[in-house]
Amino acid sequence: MTFVVTEVCIKCKYTDCVEVCPVDCFYEGENMLVINPDECIDCGVCEPECPIEAIIPDSDPRADKWLDMNREYSEKWPNITKTKEPLPEADAVKDEKEKFDKYFSENPGSGD
């Protein structure tokens, strides 16, 4: 089992999860985070840290479409290990549904 970040993170990018990760398996895109599923040790400490419940275990049926996406972008984006401020629009869009098609950016974030 591993954990994945879902589209709920898009345009929010809360980083509470990053600092608790013992293996630094989070990677930063322009407007979301992903987890490298091959680095994740399945400890689960990140899941409860996410204030908007954007992280789920891969055993959750909703995770199927996010596993490959997390793997792909964790190989392209820079590693992030420190907490940053969420995106300015985070509170306004945190409950919005189906954000991937509207807002997802393939651009990398700045990393640490």
Residue, then its C-alpha position, 0 to 999 in steps of 0.5 A: m500500500t502507498f498513499v496518493v494525493t488527489e485533485v482536492c490538493i489542486k490550487c490549495k497546496y497545503t504542505d502540512c503533510v510534507e514536514v511529517c513525512p519520514v522519507d521525503c516522498f513529496y514533490e511539488g508542482e505549480n499548484m499541487l503536491v504529489i507523492n512518489p508511490d515507490e518511495c512512500i513507506d506507507c506509514g500514513v502520518c501524512e494523511p491526517e495532516c492534510p486539512i482538506e483530506a486530499i491524501i488517501p491510501d491506494s486501497d481506496p477505490r478513488a485512488d486508482k486514477w491518481l496512482d499513475m499521476n502521482r508516480e509520473y509527476s513525482e519523477k518530473w517535479p522537485n522534492i519538497t521537505k519544508t512547509k510553505e504557505p498554501l496558495p492564496e486561493a486555497d480557502a476559496v477553492k478547497d471544496e470545489k469538485e472536479k478541479f483537475d480538468k479546470y486547473f491542473s498545471e504540469n509545471p513544476g513548483s519551486g521545491d525547497 
